[in-house]
Amino acid sequence: MNWVSRISKTSVALALTLGMTSVAVWADTIVITADRMVDVSQGKMIKRAGIIVTDNIIAAAGELGKLSVPANAKRIDLGDATLMPGLMDMHVHLTSDATRHGYKRLEVSLPRAAITGVKHAKATIEAGFTTVRNVGAPGFADVALRDAINAGDVEGPRMFVAGPSLGVTGGHCDSNLLPYEYDNYSEGVADGPWEVRKKVRRNIKYGATVIKFCATGGVLSKGTKVGAQQYTFEEMQALIDEAHLRGLTVATHAHGTSGIKAAIKAGVDSVEHVSLLDDEAIVLAKQHGTYFSMDIYVTEYILGEGEKAGILEESLNKERIVGKTQRENFKKAVDAGVNMVFGSDAGVYPHGDNPKQFARMVQFGMTPMQAIQAATINPARLLKQEATLGSLEEGKLADIVAVPGNPMEDMSLMEKVGFVMKDGRIVKQYAM
Ligand code: ARG
């Protein structure tokens, strides 16, 4: 084979831009094969499948018999396994430690949290999540972690990051653990339309690529009512308008019905938790095309391990109220055809355990295919990244994972990801 034809277009373009025509980067072609592959765009399983990867791009994917595999391609056969796009979790806190909640969190400095994030990023990608949306981190620790991952200093998923979450004084996104003489509040606190606009601008200035705000009270915050709305409609409108103006999408924490509806009407892109939802909220979400990110596994960790980890008694009581209702409402939203994305809230529970939610999503109303779509193509659409992420199709980035066996028959196999490729590079490869 002529050497020129082995150089990918991107490599040539790169060499030319850098003025290095004599130092051409050679294209590597790999073909990954397995007994099955999930086609998330068509919602079907392909038998005896292959994916041709050139550099970091998917050159072709589909039934192996129909692919023209270049003779020089390196082959990786995974056997009785299922290939699928790299998984995407739309609700993580990589710099949060699941063993430290409540007052135990106050012992952790910002630099310490950022370092813990390094360990969590590795655990997350090894569990098969090649992309995450980090929806809240004090001190822009998530920005630092993303930049370290992108620079190749540490291993981790592609990160979309929010920086500090925005919230009202004393609300779920504030820090309410200390009495007033400590004058302690979270960095994302902003009240009133212009203050929230300014906070959005500040978050963007320091590297945020999504905006997160707290529309209602929450489970783990001290002194907030889980169902009560916190931001006014006017504040939400200003905040979302500002983010959209700058080309960023917006996620809102919302458990309570009125907060969920107000945020949807104000144009939010995704609602997180969505626990106490009513029929009108479902209709509104469908009308507006809003995504729901419902963390229906975490309740088991909070009620099982939470006390040991320092979760406050009042939070455990709030969890007893929302956990069960959230699961019932998950089924309603799925049945109604709301856009659903996988969001785990890992950080509240251990990073790397994210995939435990898949089996629950099927138990509480999704088909296995819907659950996999919720963690691949749907998040790519929510993030407006479907041109490069979310499915195994020609031209997309080579973010590929595989699980042993067939997850359509047993969703807990999603907890056993054995092969991970991110951006054309193999991060993990076990014999499956
Ligand atoms: N971060 C969320 C909060 O504090 C966790 C909620 C977890 N509970 C649940 N059932 N999803 O409100």
Residues whose N, C-alpha, C, O or C-beta is under 5 A from the ligand:
A	BS01	LIG	G218 V219 L220 S221 D295 V298 T299 V322 G323 Q326
